[in-house]
């Protein structure tokens, strides 16, 4: 089995057709979407028969100080391809993005870990509480501004 990567432009064009007004930009390997639309994007790429991204490999977060970036690595075993969807989340006080747990159950702990360590809250998550640190811990230790 040879897994191929779907180019960012191809994925962006498919998303623009199906879920208007969510694509912000793309490069050769990724497409960036609005964080509040990630739930709709996830449902589409999961259910679309041509994309068939039934498997969420990982969700990760990066602190670029000016914004946080969420990175979703997706795979379709049936179609033998992968894709990368990214989202920039602005604001340090209450950064939020839409949860994808209703689409991929494997996002449950990953979103909780991102909330715990980076402070990005996922709206619509069924159990948004700390997973690594104790309740009442002050701050989010993987942020670049954490002291």
Steps between C-alpha positions, in 0.01 A plus 500: 500500500635842403353796685505830311457849639221715360647841405375798700357668191298191404358470850430876514308493172292203614419676829413827325246316285335315787539726805507861376682777688718278720829483306749774585805387301703197394852396411641190333417269792231664717180701498410755771137535609313718749516349852127547563424295186721203582201286604331550162828444317563180695153366422545569131848347459390198703174438309603601147546178298791643301695609810378241753722623786372243746818506711634791705871432552563795731398847608781721624540865595787743450544832681630765258441775764291711254263204461464128569486253215306174510620226265276206404670203328242284321510169315268305275604137507239414238620769256866468606560871549571752773422867553595780736253762619620792710328779686632819659346596832553862604485644851678395817219552749234257375619328180233267364443263210216264413536145632523207259420231760157440348676399174811325634471356852881482513508880526358482854825468695700698244274806531505468878880483497516814282260678737702393802847586369429785253171650620301467177139419586305279258135604477262208486741261673300273734754497786736800476704458815865451583650164414866531602502762776270536798189719502595837640849499345579859408583541133592286203866390513575454128419862420804712419385761755460250787723587795 
